[in-house]
Amino acid sequence: MAPRREQNEELIKAYKRRLGEIIDRRPSGTRQRIADALGKHRSFVTQMTSNVYPTPVPEPHLTTIFAVCHFSAEEKRLFLADYRAAHPERAGVTDPAKRTRHVTLTVPDLGDERKNRLFDEALAEFARRTGSIFSDDKD
């Protein structure tokens, strides 16, 4: 493996380690709440928050993670410093001030894990898109 790639993987592991530590200090069920908010499986959140996996945390998920986990200002600052060190090309993309809220919905069980996941992902995408339409509104 190339030295630059190894260094990048170490930087990714560093922010994922910090994220895992923050989540571990939260109440039981936090990973499931993140998964629900993102419309993903809990296993996705486990991979995303474990420093064993070098896969980066997708930038669009950060605001949701911050909201669900109720990051303190200091936790957010330290995490974003680590995140930006690993992803300098995204240095100005993440807006930690962007506010979100977590909503729980009761929806029908479609009787099929795949259909349920697709339905959940569609709802999450609908919420993100609709929210961006209204947040751009200047009225």
N, C-alpha and C positions, 0 to 999 in steps of 0.2 A: 504494500500500500504506500502511496506517495506521502511524503512528510506533510505536505499542505492538507491533504485529505485527512490524515491522522489528527492533525491539529484541529481541523474543523469539527471532526467527530468528538474530540475531547471538549471543545467549546459547547457543542450540542449537549453532551452528557452533563456538563456543568449546570446548564440552565434546567435541564430535565431533573437533575438531582435536587435542585432548589425547589422546583415545582412539586416534586414528590414529597419533600419535607413539609412544604406548606400544606399540601392536601392531607398529609398524615396528621397534622395538628387540628384538622377540622373534624366535625362529627362523623360518625359512621354513616355510610351511604353517600358520601360526597362524590365519589367517582360515579356512582349511578346517577346522581343528580346532574353531573356534567354530561354524561352520556345522553340522558333524556333531553337536556337543553340543546345539545348538538344534533339530536336525532341520530345518534350512533349507538353501537353496541358498547357495553361496558368493557369488553376486551380491547376495543379501539382506544378507550381512555387509558387502560392499563398500559398499552404499548406506547401511547403518546406521553405518558408521565413517568415511564420507567427508563432510567439511564442505561439499561442493558440494551435497549433498541436504539440504534443511531438515527432512526427516522426523526426528522425535525417536527416540531409542533407547528401545524399550519397557522400562519399569522391571522387568518380570519377568525380562528377559534379563541384567540386570546381574550378578547373583550368579554365573551361569554364565560370563559374560565374565571376571569377576574370578578365578574358579577356573582356567579354561583358560589365561589369560594370566599367572597367578601375579603379580598386582599386589602391589607392596610396600605397606606400610602408608601410606607417604607418597603414592604414586601414587593409591591408593584415596581418601585424604583429599582430595587436590587435585581429582581427578575428581568426587567426590561434591559438593564445594563448587560446582564449575561446574554440575553436573547440577541441584543444588537451586536455584541461582540462576535457571536456565532454567525449572524446574518447581517453584515454591514450594508448589504444592498437594500435592506429593508429598514434602515435606520430611522427614517421619518414616517414610515407607513403606519405603524401602530399608534393609535391615539388613546392613551390610557385614560383620558378624561371623558371619552365617549361613554355615556351612561346606558346601561341596559337594566332590565328587570327580568326575573324568572317567573314564568307563568306555568301553572300545572293545569293540564286539560284531562278530562276523562273522555276517552274515545272508545269506539267499539273494538273488540278483539276480532280481527279478521280470520282467526283460526289458522293462520299460516305465518311462521316466523318471518319469511321473506316479505310477504305482503305487509305485515305490521311494520317492518323496518322501512320499507319504501314509503308507506303512509306517513310514518314519523318524520322521515327525511323531507318529504314533500311539505309537511306542516312547518318544519323548521326553516326551510327555504322560503316558503310563503311569508313567514314572519320577518325574516331578514330583508327580503325584497320590499315588502310593504312598509317596514320600518324605515328603510332608506328613502322611500318615496316621501314619507311624512317628515323625516328629519331634514330633508332638503327644502321643505316648505318654509318660506320666509314670513308667512302671514301670522 
